[in-house]
Amino acid sequence: MDRDQLKEFLDFKAEQYNQPEFIENDPISVPHAFKSKQDIEIMGFFAATLAWGQRKTIINKCNELAERMDNDPYNFVFNHQEADLKALLGFKHRTFNDTDLLYFISFFKHHYSSYPSLENAFCGLSGEPLNAAETTEEALNSFRSYFFNLPYVPYRTMKHVSSPAQRSGCKRLNMYLRWMVRKDDKGVDFGLWENISPAQLVCPCDVHVDRVARRLKLISRKTTDWLTAVELTARLKEFDPLDPVKYDFALFGLGVEEKF
């Protein structure tokens, strides 16, 4: 199909899958169970971090984690005592275990002790918008450095937060940013953050998105890494420069639901 036909096709599929019905069977359902901004940020970050494997399993493990925090994650993070952390011991999903979880909790407590939102961690702590000269690449590199800046960091935990500097596609972080930043009237993405523009987002490039994008000739790179995600996003900007990542719904839906 030519460019106009492809745009029409992707617009149709984005509209089809960017609907409230999408939420129930996707990890984004985890933060949707909460109301406060900080609870949504924390559980959204955990859901994105644990998002590998079957979606049903991911959701179940995140719900288990929320229960271990008394379904009150921000209060648990900010006000827990040492004895409360025993409730987290034994948690595991794939290669993410309680050692990693305890570090994440320490980071959240450290951050929220000084800042009202996790958005600050992606904006150089300034609380100011990313300007046109700043990129998501710089924001993600800066975030990882900040995330692992506590006095003691378990070496094993560092694999759970990636960055473009490591040549990672940063699928999980890009997905998390989509959840927090995109704004529309569909009710799927939260649109909680104001200082990152949807136009600055990079498309999450998981195995399903990658496969469909290659079939549609939106990706030419042989490997899947940060440059691949940037290449895909640049192509999607040809269809919508202000909100290119809305097409994540189309590509993911085609891959998972339709086995395109």
Beta strands, then each sheet from edge to edge (+ up, - down):
strand 1: 92-93
strand 2: 96-97
sheet 1: 1+ 2-
end
